[in-house]
């Protein structure tokens, strides 16, 4: 597990402690092998890749909340979005269902900039790895 992945696990303390404890009791080859078998299915792979992008976005929001020392209630006050909706989006893995407007409001309140652009699959394969590498170095 990379240092950034370890930090992501610490962000959601309730889930991470359960996840990490289950990882330590599950043989790594069994869990990893099952995931790899699932990912061989193109439909499962597409869904996994789709959700992984939203997970990364959720982590960015959670880290920004942590950096500011904010709770969901603080974010609700800053955005005018109900705390329950924030919880659903950020704690319960529902960000993939949130509107672009709501995502942009979260970003703005947390001092982040949401950039909305669309990429073709070729552009995505070409530019996203470079962008992710540049962001990791920043």
N, C-alpha and C positions, 0 to 999 in steps of 0.2 A: 504494500500500500504506500503510495507516495505521500510526502508531507502534506500536500494540498488536500488529498483525499482524507487523510487523518483529521485535518482541520475541519473539513466538511462534516465528518462524523461527529465531531465535538459540538458543532453548531446546534444540532437537534439532540440535546442530551438524553431525552427519554428514549427516542428511537435508537440512538447510537449505542447506548449501553446494552439494549436488548440485542441489537444487530451484532455488536462486537462479541457479546457473550455467546450468541448462537454460532458465530463464525469460529470461535475457539473450541467449541465442542463438536463441530461438524468437520469431518475430514475434508480438507481443501480440495482434493481431487474429485470427490463426489459432487460437491456443490458446483465447482467450476466445470466439471464434465457435463453436468445436467444443463447448465446455462449454455455451454457451447453447443450441445445437441439442439437445444431450443433455437439458438441463433442460426443454425443451419437452415431453418425454415425461413424463406424470404419474407413471408408475412410477419413472423415474429421479429425478424431482424429489423424490418422497417418500423414496426411499432416501438421496439427498443431504442432505435436511433432517434425517433421522433420524441419520445419521452425523455431521453437523456438530455436533449437540448433544453427542455423545460426544467429539468432538475438543476442544470447548471444555472439557469436564470433564478430559480428559487434560492439556490445557495448564495448567489450574489446579493439578493435582497436580504437574506438572513444575516449575512456577514455585515452588510451596511447597517442593519438594525442593531447588531451587536456592537459595532464600532461607535454608534451614537448612544448606546445605552438605552435604546428605545424598546418599548413593549409593543404588542399589537394595538393596544389602546392608544399609545402615542401616535402610531402611524394612522390609526383611524381618525384621530383629531386633526392631523396634518392634511389628510386627503379627503375627509368627508365621506369615507367609505366605512360601512358598518364593520365592527371588529369581527363579527361572525364570518363575514365575507373574506376578510383578510386571513382569518384562521383557515377557512376552507381552501383558499388559494395557496397559502404558504406552508401550512402545517400538514394539510391533508392531501397534498399532491395534486391540487386542482388547478394549478396555474395554467395548464393547457386549455382550460375552459374559460379563462378570464378574457375579457375584451382587451383590445389594444389600448383603449382609452384608460382602462383600469391599470394596466401594466405601466403605462406612461405616467399616471398619477403616482403610483408607488415610486417609480424612479425619480420623478421630480422632487417629491417630498424627502427622499433620501439623498438628494444632491447628486443623483446620477443622471445620465443622459440616455434616453432610449432612442436608438437609431433603427428606423424601420426601413428595411430594404429587402428586396427579393432577389434570390440567386438561382440561376439554372443549376442543374446537377453538376455540370462541368465547372462552372464558376465556384460552386461550393467545394468541390474536391480540390480546386486550385488555390483558392484564397483563404478558406477557413483555417486550415492548418497553420498558415503563415500568421494570420490574425491572432489565433490562440497562442502561438509561440511568442509573438510580440507582446501580447497582454500579460503573459506569464513573466516576461522579463521586466515589465514595468513596475 
